[in-house]
Amino acid sequence: MNSGRRHLVGRVINDTSSPGRAQKTIVVEVVRRFRDPFYGKYVKQRKRFHAHDEKSEYKKNDMVEIRESRPLSATKRWVAVRLVERPPEV
Protein backbone atom coordinates (compact mmCIF):
# COMPACT_ATOMS: atom_id res chain seq x y z
CA MET A 1 0.00 0.00 0.00
CA ASN A 2 2.87 2.40 0.71
CA SER A 3 3.73 4.00 -2.61
CA GLY A 4 6.83 5.77 -1.31
CA ARG A 5 5.04 9.11 -1.33
CA ARG A 6 4.51 11.34 1.66
CA HIS A 7 1.13 11.42 3.39
CA LEU A 8 0.07 14.35 5.58
CA VAL A 9 -3.06 15.08 7.60
CA GLY A 10 -4.43 18.61 7.81
CA ARG A 11 -7.51 20.80 7.94
CA VAL A 12 -9.22 22.24 4.85
CA ILE A 13 -9.15 26.02 5.14
CA ASN A 14 -10.49 26.89 1.69
CA ASP A 15 -12.58 24.86 -0.72
CA THR A 16 -14.17 25.20 -4.15
CA SER A 17 -17.60 26.24 -2.83
CA SER A 18 -16.45 29.84 -2.40
CA PRO A 19 -17.18 31.95 -5.49
CA GLY A 20 -14.16 32.77 -7.60
CA ARG A 21 -12.12 29.83 -6.30
CA ALA A 22 -10.23 27.32 -8.46
CA GLN A 23 -12.37 24.28 -9.19
CA LYS A 24 -11.26 20.85 -7.89
CA THR A 25 -8.71 22.47 -5.59
CA ILE A 26 -8.65 22.66 -1.80
CA VAL A 27 -6.16 24.39 0.47
CA VAL A 28 -5.05 22.19 3.37
CA GLU A 29 -3.22 23.59 6.40
CA VAL A 30 -0.90 21.09 8.11
CA VAL A 31 0.19 21.92 11.66
CA ARG A 32 3.42 20.35 12.84
CA ARG A 33 4.71 20.45 16.42
CA PHE A 34 8.41 20.06 17.07
CA ARG A 35 10.85 20.78 19.84
CA ASP A 36 13.02 23.87 19.38
CA PRO A 37 16.64 22.68 19.31
CA PHE A 38 18.00 25.63 21.33
CA TYR A 39 15.23 26.57 23.79
CA GLY A 40 13.66 23.12 24.14
CA LYS A 41 10.10 24.45 24.04
CA TYR A 42 7.54 23.01 21.63
CA VAL A 43 6.74 25.16 18.61
CA LYS A 44 3.83 24.94 16.17
CA GLN A 45 4.58 25.34 12.48
CA ARG A 46 1.79 25.78 9.92
CA LYS A 47 2.14 25.13 6.22
CA ARG A 48 -0.48 25.32 3.49
CA PHE A 49 -0.71 22.91 0.58
CA HIS A 50 -2.90 23.07 -2.52
CA ALA A 51 -4.44 19.64 -3.10
CA HIS A 52 -6.49 18.15 -5.92
CA ASP A 53 -10.09 17.24 -5.01
CA GLU A 54 -11.57 15.50 -8.07
CA LYS A 55 -15.21 15.31 -6.89
CA SER A 56 -15.23 18.53 -4.80
CA GLU A 57 -16.35 16.44 -1.82
CA TYR A 58 -14.30 18.07 0.95
CA LYS A 59 -15.63 21.12 2.74
CA LYS A 60 -14.11 23.79 4.95
CA ASN A 61 -12.91 22.56 8.39
CA ASP A 62 -12.76 18.90 7.28
CA MET A 63 -9.71 16.96 8.42
CA VAL A 64 -8.27 15.22 5.34
CA GLU A 65 -5.29 13.11 4.38
CA ILE A 66 -3.27 14.30 1.39
CA ARG A 67 -0.70 12.39 -0.67
CA GLU A 68 2.22 13.72 -2.67
CA SER A 69 1.83 13.47 -6.46
CA ARG A 70 3.26 14.72 -9.71
CA PRO A 71 2.80 18.45 -10.42
CA LEU A 72 -0.83 19.04 -11.41
CA SER A 73 -0.58 22.83 -11.83
CA ALA A 74 1.73 25.69 -10.90
CA THR A 75 0.98 25.23 -7.18
CA LYS A 76 -0.71 21.81 -6.87
CA ARG A 77 1.52 18.87 -5.94
CA TRP A 78 -0.82 16.98 -3.60
CA VAL A 79 -3.99 14.89 -3.96
CA ALA A 80 -6.70 14.56 -1.30
CA VAL A 81 -6.94 10.86 -0.44
CA ARG A 82 -9.56 10.44 2.28
CA LEU A 83 -11.70 12.19 4.85
CA VAL A 84 -10.31 11.68 8.35
CA GLU A 85 -12.88 13.65 10.34
CA ARG A 86 -15.79 15.96 9.60
CA PRO A 87 -16.91 18.36 12.35
CA PRO A 88 -20.56 18.09 13.41
CA GLU A 89 -22.97 20.49 11.70
CA VAL A 90 -24.53 23.07 14.01
For each residue, the residues with C-beta under 8 A, 3 or more apart:
1:
2:
3: 67
4:
5: 67 68 69
6: 67 68
7: 65 66 67 68 81
8: 28 30 49 65 66 78
9: 30 63 64 65 66 84
10: 28 29 30 31 49 63 64 66
11: 28 29 31 61 62 63 64
12: 15 26 27 28 58 59 60 61 62 63 64
13: 27 28 29 48 60
14: 18 21 26 27 60
15: 12 18 21 26 27 53 56 58 59 60
16: 21 22 23 24 25 26 53 56
17: 21 56 59 60
18: 14 15 21
19:
20:
21: 14 15 16 17 18 25
22: 16 25
23: 16 56
24: 16 52 53 54 56
25: 16 21 22 50 51 52 53 73 76
26: 12 14 15 16 50 51 53 58 64 80
27: 12 13 14 15 48 49 50 51
28: 8 10 11 12 13 48 49 50 51 64 66 78 80
29: 10 11 13 46 47 48 49
30: 8 9 10 46 47 48 49
31: 10 11 44 45 46
32: 44 45 46 47
33: 42 43 44 45
34: 42 43 45
35: 40 41 42 43
36: 39 40 41 42 43
37:
38:
39: 36
40: 35 36
41: 35 36
42: 33 34 35 36
43: 33 34 35 36
44: 31 32 33
45: 31 32 33 34
46: 29 30 31 32
47: 29 30 32
48: 13 27 28 29 30
49: 8 10 27 28 29 30 66 77 78
50: 25 26 27 28 73 75 76 77 78
51: 25 26 27 28 64 66 76 78 79 80
52: 24 25 69 72 76 78 79 80
53: 15 16 24 25 26 56 57 58 80
54: 24
55:
56: 15 16 17 23 24 53
57: 53 83
58: 12 15 26 53 62 64 80 83
59: 12 15 17 62 86
60: 12 13 14 15 17
61: 11 12 87
62: 11 12 58 59 83 84 85 86 87
63: 9 10 11 12 83 84 85 86
64: 9 10 11 12 26 28 51 58 80 81 82 83 84
65: 7 8 9 80 81 82 84
66: 7 8 9 10 28 49 51 78 79 80 81
67: 3 5 6 7 78 79 81
68: 5 6 7 77 78
69: 5 52 72 77 78 79
70: 77
71: 76 77
72: 52 69 76 77 79
73: 25 50 76
74:
75: 50
76: 25 50 51 52 71 72 73
77: 49 50 68 69 70 71 72
78: 8 28 49 50 51 52 66 67 68 69
79: 51 52 66 67 69 72
80: 26 28 51 52 53 58 64 65 66
81: 7 64 65 66 67
82: 64 65
83: 57 58 62 63 64 86
84: 9 62 63 64 65
85: 62 63
86: 59 62 63 83
87: 61 62
88:
89:
90:
